[in-house]
Amino acid sequence: MSTTNGQWYPPEWPERIRLLSAGELTPVTPRRAATVLLLRDGPVGRDGDGGRGGEPASETPAPAPEAAGAPEGAEAPVEGVRDGAGGPGGPAVYMLRRRASMAFAGGAYAYPGGSVDPRDERMVTWAGPSRAQWARRLGLDPGEATQAQAIVCAAVRETFEEAGVLLAGPTPHTVVADTTGDDWEADRAALVARDLSFAEFLDRRGLVLRSDLLGCWARWITPEFEPRRYDTWFFVAALPRGQRTRNASTEADRTVWIRPGDAADGYDRGELLMMPPTIATLRQLRAHGSVAEALAAAADRDLTPVLAQARVENGELVLSWPGHDEFTKHIPGATGGSST
């Protein structure tokens, strides 16, 4: 359900908020998750129009080498990835549309991502900032270095599972150039089925996880009144040279490379359905003219978690996301106390 724009807003939320306010609903503990905004410079879509409204241009292979990026303390340009000069309208971002049949956010545009697998904590060959550095960057406790690795691994693993793109290479300074072929697909399917852990996959192929190719952009936590809750870190990364995205997810019925501004315009017209974190990150990316600029900006991004708040005010239930006034909802006829 959406309103006049493309904001995803489930019809059951007001009642769930009232139950939570009355103490009749116990919040579910959110699962940790990661999602990745894959970026590339150059043309978008089949004809370069970037997509218009509810029918974005179809996905096309990457036409040129992509830009390098890194979080704090990471090395910059490496083999397989290079800085890009950007293009008219800035970089393009890879998005998928969740199938309408999905119980959570069906029909909404999103990025590749998913929950942390407990096996993501298994040790992998690692390049880039240390696990302790990542724990600090992600806002975790100093002793949660292993959990920080799990979040980064989930970001890389889910991107491979859902988009066929792998941020790993045979050495700490390289990235695999091609992830197509039956053998890669067999491994991807085994990861999706959880028949193969990500650590086993990397070890078997002799690959190093390139944590330095990721920059952390934002952190959002699903509201307390939603039964499917996630504590999600949003990362940015450049599409590696030679690799191609594809719709490898059973949860998506469409994929697209689109300029953040074009996607935001489609949302504003009510033609593209999105959850608040998605449209918020698109608006933030709109300010950057190239992949390199966006990746450089990631190091200074505020990762304070965004968690919706609900309160009763003048007989209305007011639903808001701190720091994001555009998502505020006023729901008439509210009763009960308040919840945050």
Buried (B, 14 or more C-beta within 10 A) or exposed (E): EBEEBBBBBBEEBBEBBBBBBEEEBEBEEBBBBBBBBBBBBBBBBEEBBBBBEEEBBEBBEBEEBBBBBBBBEBBEBBEBBBBBEBBEBBBBBBBBBBBEEEEBBBBBBBBBBBBBBEBBBBEBBBBBBBBBBBBBBBBBEEEBBBBBBBBBBBBBBBBBBBBBBBBBBEBBBBBBEEBEEEEBBEBBEBBBEEEBBBBBBBBEBEBBBBBBBBBBBBBBBBBBBBEEBBBBBBBBBBBBBBBBBBBBBEBBBBBBBBBBBBBBBBBBBBBBBBBBBBBBBBBBBBEBBBBBBBBBBBBEBEBEBBBBBBBBEEEBBBBBBEEBEEBEBEBEEBEBEBBE
